Amino acid sequence: MDEREEKRSEAHRDGANVALPAGDAYHVPVMVREVVESMAPAFDGVLFDGTAGGGGHSQALLEHYPELEVIAVDRDPEAIAALRLRLAPFGDRVRLVQARFDEAALRALTEGVVLAGALLDLGLSSRQIDEPERGFTFRDEAPLDARMEGAAGEGPTAADILNSWSEEELALLFWRLAEEPRGRALARAVVARRLAAPFASAADLNEVLADLYRRPLRAKEKARVYQGLRIAVNRELEALTQALPALRDALRPGGILAVLSYHSLEDREVKNTFREWSRSCVCPPELLQCRCRGHALGTLVTRSVVKPSEAEVAANPRARSARFRVWRKAA
């Protein structure tokens, strides 16, 4: 067993043995009623929960639709351990898969799995945010990690990106993924800072941000920079763009694809993709005759974005940025 495989094996064992909070204490699922209602056409088939997290959506769907089976996917070994505990009462109606959701979607398509529905709940779980050692938070003591797989991750950490990417690459990251108005100046400051000492903890990045703004930053200002790093570390936009068409093609006629997103870039990708699939013609306007597919691939179930209720946001403030969109494949 090489070093990388040994780390992955250790991480899996740690995830399986760690003392996990039960049920919604691990992660409070967002917009459960809306998710369950959207999946009514999938009541008697296989549902792909591509970002199962703490299992709240899967549990609600399995309880509401007794004929439903669920493929519960998550790349985090700790989440898989939590799912194993929470979904155990449903027996062989549940299949757990530890993988990136785009890889699992492509595998399902290749293996000929026919899906009645698919759900993607993008972003982070509460557990990942609340555990500083996972490296998703801007608390000073947290390591600059941000890999969804934890120690099992093979890709670069947030610290690796800050210590090795060029100024141009960092500027693009901060501008596009973090929507940071001072992205170029921040990239320049990061490159200057790492010449003295490499980035290791959130305290290092927080110091650069405070120097750049010449004042303590508000939590929201820090959060957008750390969010951009997390998206880059986990290649989240790439995973989304690869998963959507794979899940569409794996759906049975009339199948449902639903996505919960928490960032404008993710929501824009989902919105534009669903709209394009719902058009009968996607030819450029200068063409006088249709030369494309000539028919819509499905229809928008949610004509406009659905947001959580005021009551839900009051009970769970982390739900406030959630955006829900649903698409149905043509019969």
C-alpha positions in Angstrom: 0.0 0.0 0.0 1.5 3.3 -1.0 1.4 6.5 1.2 -1.6 8.0 -0.5 -3.6 4.7 -0.2 -2.6 4.4 3.4 -3.8 8.0 4.2 -7.1 7.2 2.4 -7.5 4.0 4.4 -6.8 5.8 7.7 -9.2 8.6 6.9 -11.9 6.0 6.1 -11.3 4.3 9.5 -11.3 7.6 11.3 -14.6 8.6 9.6 -16.2 5.3 10.6 -15.0 5.4 14.2 -15.4 9.1 15.1 -18.2 10.0 17.5 -20.7 11.6 15.2 -23.7 13.7 16.2 -27.0 12.0 15.3 -29.6 13.1 12.8 -30.0 16.8 12.1 -27.3 17.6 14.8 -24.8 16.5 12.1 -26.4 18.8 9.4 -29.7 20.5 9.3 -31.2 19.7 5.8 -32.6 22.7 3.9 -36.0 23.0 2.3 -37.0 19.4 3.1 -40.7 19.9 2.3 -39.9 21.4 -1.1 -37.4 18.6 -1.9 -39.9 15.9 -1.0 -42.7 17.4 -2.9 -40.6 17.9 -6.0 -39.7 14.2 -6.1 -43.3 12.9 -6.3 -42.9 11.6 -9.8 -39.9 9.6 -8.6 -41.8 7.8 -5.8 -41.3 4.3 -7.2 -37.8 4.3 -8.6 -34.2 4.9 -7.8 -33.1 8.4 -6.5 -29.6 9.6 -6.7 -28.7 11.8 -3.7 -25.4 13.2 -5.0 -24.5 15.2 -1.9 -26.1 13.3 0.9 -24.2 14.9 3.8 -26.0 14.1 7.0 -28.8 12.2 5.2 -31.7 14.4 6.1 -33.1 14.7 2.6 -32.6 10.9 1.9 -34.3 10.0 5.2 -37.3 12.2 4.5 -37.7 10.9 1.0 -37.4 7.3 2.0 -40.0 7.8 4.8 -42.4 9.6 2.5 -42.1 7.3 -0.5 -42.0 3.6 0.7 -41.2 2.3 -2.8 -38.2 4.6 -3.3 -34.6 3.4 -3.3 -31.7 5.8 -2.8 -28.1 5.9 -3.9 -26.6 8.2 -1.3 -23.3 9.7 -2.4 -20.8 11.8 -0.6 -17.0 12.4 -1.0 -16.5 12.9 2.8 -15.7 9.7 4.6 -17.1 11.1 7.8 -20.4 11.9 6.0 -20.5 8.3 4.8 -20.2 7.1 8.4 -23.0 9.4 9.5 -25.2 8.2 6.6 -24.5 4.5 7.4 -25.9 5.2 10.9 -28.8 7.3 9.9 -30.1 5.3 7.0 -29.5 1.8 8.5 -33.2 1.3 9.3 -34.0 1.4 5.5 -31.8 -1.7 4.8 -31.3 -2.6 1.2 -33.3 0.4 0.0 -30.1 2.4 0.4 -26.7 2.1 -1.3 -23.9 4.2 0.0 -21.2 5.5 -2.4 -18.1 7.5 -1.3 -17.2 9.6 -4.4 -17.4 13.0 -6.0 -21.0 13.4 -7.2 -19.9 13.9 -10.8 -17.8 10.7 -10.8 -20.7 8.8 -9.2 -23.2 10.2 -11.8 -20.9 9.3 -14.7 -20.5 5.8 -13.2 -24.2 5.3 -12.8 -24.7 6.4 -16.5 -22.0 4.0 -17.7 -23.4 1.1 -15.7 -26.9 1.7 -17.2 -28.6 2.7 -13.9 -32.0 4.2 -14.6 -32.8 7.0 -12.2 -36.3 8.3 -11.3 -34.9 11.3 -9.7 -31.6 13.1 -8.7 -30.9 15.6 -6.0 -27.8 17.8 -5.6 -27.5 19.8 -2.4 -24.3 21.8 -3.1 -22.1 23.5 -0.6 -20.9 22.5 2.9 -22.5 20.6 5.7 -22.8 22.1 9.1 -20.4 19.5 10.5 -17.7 20.6 8.1 -18.1 24.2 9.0 -18.2 23.6 12.7 -15.1 21.5 13.0 -12.1 23.9 12.7 -9.6 21.1 12.0 -11.4 20.4 8.7 -10.1 23.7 7.4 -13.3 25.3 6.0 -13.6 28.1 8.5 -11.8 31.5 8.8 -11.2 31.0 12.5 -7.5 31.7 13.2 -6.6 28.3 14.5 -8.0 26.4 11.5 -5.6 24.9 8.9 -5.9 26.1 5.3 -7.2 22.8 4.0 -10.8 22.8 2.8 -10.7 19.4 1.1 -14.1 17.7 1.2 -12.4 14.3 1.6 -10.4 15.5 4.5 -7.1 13.6 5.0 -8.2 11.3 2.2 -8.1 14.1 -0.4 -5.6 13.8 -3.2 -5.7 17.3 -4.5 -4.1 20.5 -3.3 -5.2 22.2 -0.1 -6.1 25.9 0.2 -2.6 26.4 1.6 -1.1 24.7 -1.4 -3.0 27.1 -3.7 -2.0 30.2 -1.8 1.7 29.1 -1.7 2.1 27.9 -5.3 -0.4 29.6 -7.7 0.8 32.6 -9.8 -0.4 36.1 -9.1 -2.6 35.9 -12.2 -4.1 32.6 -11.2 -4.9 33.9 -7.7 -6.3 37.1 -9.0 -8.7 35.2 -11.3 -9.7 32.9 -8.4 -10.4 35.8 -6.0 -12.3 37.8 -8.7 -14.4 34.9 -10.2 -14.9 32.4 -7.4 -14.8 34.7 -4.4 -16.3 37.7 -6.1 -13.7 39.7 -4.2 -13.6 43.4 -5.4 -10.0 43.7 -4.5 -9.0 40.4 -6.0 -5.9 41.6 -7.9 -4.6 43.5 -4.9 -5.2 40.5 -2.7 -3.4 38.2 -5.1 -0.4 40.6 -5.1 -0.4 40.7 -1.3 -0.6 36.9 -1.0 2.5 36.5 -3.3 4.4 39.1 -1.3 3.5 37.5 2.0 4.5 33.9 1.0 8.0 35.1 0.2 8.5 35.7 4.0 6.7 32.6 5.2 4.3 30.0 3.6 0.6 30.1 4.4 -0.4 27.4 6.9 -3.4 28.6 9.0 -6.4 30.8 8.6 -4.6 33.3 10.8 -2.0 33.9 8.0 -4.7 34.7 5.4 -6.7 36.8 7.9 -3.6 38.9 8.6 -3.2 39.6 4.8 -6.8 40.5 4.5 -6.7 42.9 7.5 -3.6 44.6 6.1 -5.2 44.9 2.7 -8.4 46.5 4.0 -6.6 48.4 6.8 -9.3 47.3 9.2 -10.7 44.1 10.8 -12.9 42.4 8.2 -16.6 41.5 8.7 -17.4 37.8 8.7 -19.1 38.1 5.3 -16.0 39.6 3.7 -13.8 36.8 5.0 -16.3 34.2 4.1 -16.4 35.0 0.4 -12.6 34.6 0.1 -12.6 31.3 1.9 -15.5 30.2 -0.2 -13.6 30.9 -3.3 -10.7 28.9 -2.1 -12.9 26.0 -1.2 -14.6 26.0 -4.6 -11.1 25.9 -6.2 -9.8 23.2 -3.9 -12.7 20.9 -4.6 -13.2 21.8 -8.3 -16.9 22.3 -7.4 -18.0 24.1 -10.6 -16.3 21.5 -12.8 -18.1 18.8 -10.8 -21.4 20.5 -11.3 -21.0 21.1 -15.1 -20.0 17.4 -15.6 -22.7 16.0 -13.3 -25.8 17.8 -14.7 -25.7 16.2 -18.2 -24.8 12.8 -16.8 -27.7 12.9 -14.4 -30.1 14.1 -17.2 -29.1 11.2 -19.4 -29.5 8.7 -16.6 -33.0 9.9 -15.8 -35.9 7.8 -17.0 -38.6 9.7 -19.1 -40.4 12.1 -16.8 -37.6 11.9 -14.2 -36.8 14.8 -11.9 -33.5 16.7 -11.4 -33.4 19.1 -8.5 -30.6 21.3 -7.3 -30.1 23.3 -4.1 -27.3 25.8 -4.5 -25.8 28.4 -2.2 -23.6 30.5 -4.4 -24.4 32.7 -7.4 -22.0 30.9 -9.7 -23.6 27.6 -9.0 -27.1 28.9 -9.2 -26.4 30.6 -12.5 -25.0 27.4 -14.0 -28.1 25.4 -12.9 -30.5 28.1 -14.2 -28.8 28.5 -17.6 -28.5 24.7 -18.0 -32.1 24.0 -17.2 -33.3 26.8 -19.4 -31.2 25.6 -22.4 -32.5 22.0 -22.0 -36.1 23.4 -21.9 -35.9 25.2 -25.2 -37.0 23.5 -28.4 -34.4 25.3 -30.5 -30.9 26.4 -29.4 -29.6 27.5 -32.8 -28.0 31.0 -33.0 -30.5 33.7 -34.1 -28.7 34.3 -37.5 -29.7 30.8 -38.7 -32.8 31.0 -40.8 -33.6 27.3 -40.4 -33.3 25.2 -37.3 -30.4 22.8 -37.4 -30.2 21.7 -33.8 -32.1 19.0 -31.9 -35.4 20.7 -32.7 -37.1 19.7 -29.5 -36.9 20.4 -25.8 -35.2 17.8 -23.6 -37.6 18.6 -20.7 -39.4 21.3 -18.9 -38.8 23.7 -16.0 -40.8 22.6 -12.9 -39.7 25.8 -11.1 -40.2 28.7 -13.4 -38.4 31.0 -11.1 -36.0 30.2 -8.2 -37.5 28.9 -5.0 -36.1 30.3 -1.7 -36.5 29.1 1.9 -39.3 30.6 3.9 -38.8 33.3 6.5 -39.6 30.8 9.2 -37.0 28.3 8.0 -34.3 31.0 7.8 -35.2 32.1 11.3 -34.9 28.5 12.6 -31.8 27.8 10.5 -29.9 31.0 9.4 -27.5 28.9 7.2 -30.5 28.3 4.9 -30.7 31.9 3.9 -28.6 31.7 0.8 -30.3 28.5 -0.5 -31.7 28.5 -4.1 -33.8 25.6 -5.3 -34.5 24.7 -9.0 -36.2 21.7 -10.4 -36.3 20.3 -14.0 -38.3 17.4 -15.4 -37.1 15.2 -18.3 -39.4 14.9 -21.3 -41.6 11.8 -21.2 
